[in-house]
């Protein structure tokens, strides 16, 4: 199982970023859910990964991992804060969204805990895990 993630971690991370990007575009462009300010910041850190990881997967370039992991860590941190703001009412009073849709508004709330920022957080975590496994594969391979 480890060798599978070592060999295909970049492809899996690219697939996660692609699904997350397509999902966010579907929610905003098809279902007409207006993204809040924090959603835009999360998109800023997810959308470039489709291109970075797509090129890395095509070229089997594991060096792109060092660019994608920081994007996922920052985006995941924003998602975690956004999710906390939705679930802890006091946080929304600290830094309220003053323009557009409020950041603590829930378009989706499946099973009482799955919201859009939660899904983004899971996507960022999956990308980090897949890329970490793929990065470990570079240490096992001898340099040419």
C-alpha positions, 0 to 999 in steps of 0.5 A: 500500500505504501508503494502505491502512494509513493508511486501515485501520490502526485496523481492522487493529489492532483485528482483531489485538487481537480475534484475540489476545484470542480466542486467549488465551481459547481457550487458557485456557477451552477447552484449560484452559491455566492462565495464569501471572502474566506472561500475566495482565499481558500480558492486562491490556494486550491486552484493553482494546485490543479495546474502545478500538480497536473504538470508534475503528474504528467512529467512525474516531477516530484520536486513540485511537492515542495510548492504544493504542500505549503499551498495546502497548509495555508489553504487548510489553515484558512479552511480550519478557521472558516469552519471554526467560524461557522461552528463557534458563533463567537469567532464570527464577531471577532472578524466579521465579513463586512462585504457580501455573504457572511463567512459564517453562513452555511449553504450546506450542513450535512449531518450537522458538521459537513459544510463547504469549508469542512470539505475544503479542509478535507481536500487540503489534508488529503493533498498533504497526505498524498504528497507527503507519501509521494515525497518519501518515495524520492528518498528511497530512489537513488539519484541518477 
